[in-house]
C-alpha cells in the first residue's frame, strides 16, 4: 500500500460531517460531479456505499468504475482511503 495522500490526511484530521464527495482521496472535480449526479453528493454517502459493500475494497473499486468512470489509480486511492478512514474513526 502506498503512503497516505495529503488529501487523505486532511480528510481524517476532523470529523466527516457534511464534507463534499470531492473531499475523498482519489475523487476530484470530474468524478465528484459524476457522483453528485447519481446522488452521491457527500463523503458520508460514498462511505455508506463502501459499508453496504461490506468494506470489500474490490467490490467498491468496481462500483466506483461503473458509477463514475474512475480509473484504477482513483479506485485504489479511494478504496484504501475509506478503509483507512474507518480504522482512524
Order of alpha helices (4+ residues) and beta strands (2+ residues): alpha-alpha-alpha-alpha-alpha
